[in-house]
């Protein structure tokens, strides 16, 4: 699994190494390569010496983290906690066949989907930042469900849907996984909790890093266009 190489770090370290490009570009990039959104060159990492009241201080460059909000870290650490805690089966459903029982870690998938929704809103707001704020706010209110934001609103803004956008950028497996998760999450919410099974939760966790990186690629493409 991808998290085996974290050496004790939290899953929030998925944001490590990424920064926001700058005031005129909300692209997400690494500091040592050109920005994929605006093509600005690598940052100058040289330190600067300044004099304050006769004392010389060495100031090293600092950068804005690429997370959208503090909650990004909280979501990832909550997902990690949910994955690492002992999985206790639902006692009231123990007599059900395996195919009729939801995963004991179904909450992990539901939590992930809430996090995913925040990143889709961030994508829309960043890519459509040239619109008047009141117009963008009103549009997002009109399309306030995740389904319309992935399909109808996405098509209005970009001429496609989010899943096909992933596929066009080479992330076919991630697109298929997310579409399946979306359907299972909806089934869970409408009377079929067993739709979220262990196989789906395991597939999500196995691909969490890849999904994170795929979202960044699509985000940068839309910010640029």
Residue pairs with C-beta under 8 A, 6 or more apart in sequence:
1 205
1 206
2 206
2 208
2 209
2 210
3 11
3 80
3 209
6 13
9 16
10 73
10 76
10 77
10 80
11 76
11 77
11 79
11 80
11 208
12 72
12 73
12 76
12 77
12 80
14 76
14 208
14 209
14 212
15 65
15 66
15 67
15 72
15 73
15 76
17 30
17 31
18 28
18 29
18 30
18 65
18 66
18 216
19 28
19 29
19 30
19 31
19 63
19 64
19 65
19 66
20 26
20 27
20 28
20 29
20 63
20 64
20 65
20 66
21 27
21 28
21 29
21 35
21 37
21 38
21 40
22 40
24 38
25 35
25 37
25 38
25 40
25 223
26 37
26 126
26 129
26 223
27 35
27 36
27 37
27 38
27 220
27 223
27 224
28 37
28 66
28 216
28 219
28 220
29 35
29 36
29 37
29 66
29 220
31 42
31 43
31 45
31 63
32 42
32 43
32 45
33 42
34 40
34 41
34 42
35 220
36 217
36 220
36 221
36 224
37 220
37 221
37 223
37 224
38 224
43 61
43 63
44 61
45 61
46 61
47 58
47 59
47 60
47 61
48 58
48 59
49 56
49 57
49 58
49 59
50 56
50 57
50 59
51 57
66 216
67 73
68 118
68 119
68 122
69 118
71 118
72 115
72 118
75 111
75 112
75 114
75 115
75 118
76 115
78 111
79 108
79 111
79 112
79 115
79 208
82 105
82 107
82 108
82 111
83 105
83 108
83 205
87 104
87 105
88 104
89 101
89 104
90 101
90 102
90 104
93 100
93 101
93 102
94 101
96 194
99 194
99 197
100 194
101 194
102 188
102 193
102 194
102 195
102 196
102 197
103 109
103 196
103 197
103 198
103 200
103 201
104 198
105 198
105 201
106 188
106 193
106 196
106 201
108 201
108 204
108 205
109 181
109 184
109 185
109 196
109 200
109 201
109 204
110 185
110 188
110 196
112 181
112 204
112 208
113 146
113 181
113 182
113 185
116 146
116 178
117 146
117 149
119 215
119 219
120 146
120 149
120 150
120 162
121 140
121 149
122 219
123 215
123 218
123 219
123 222
124 136
124 140
124 149
124 153
124 157
125 136
125 140
126 219
126 222
126 223
127 157
127 158
127 219
127 222
127 223
127 225
128 136
128 139
128 157
129 136
131 139
139 153
140 149
140 153
143 149
143 152
143 153
146 182
147 182
150 161
150 162
150 163
150 182
151 161
151 162
154 160
154 161
154 162
154 165
155 161
157 222
158 165
158 222
158 225
160 168
162 178
162 218
163 175
163 178
163 179
164 175
165 218
165 221
165 222
166 172
166 174
166 175
166 178
166 214
166 218
167 175
169 214
169 217
169 218
169 221
171 210
171 214
171 217
171 218
173 207
173 210
174 207
174 210
174 211
174 214
177 203
177 204
177 207
177 211
178 211
180 200
181 200
181 204
183 195
184 195
184 196
184 200
185 196
187 195
188 195
188 196
204 211
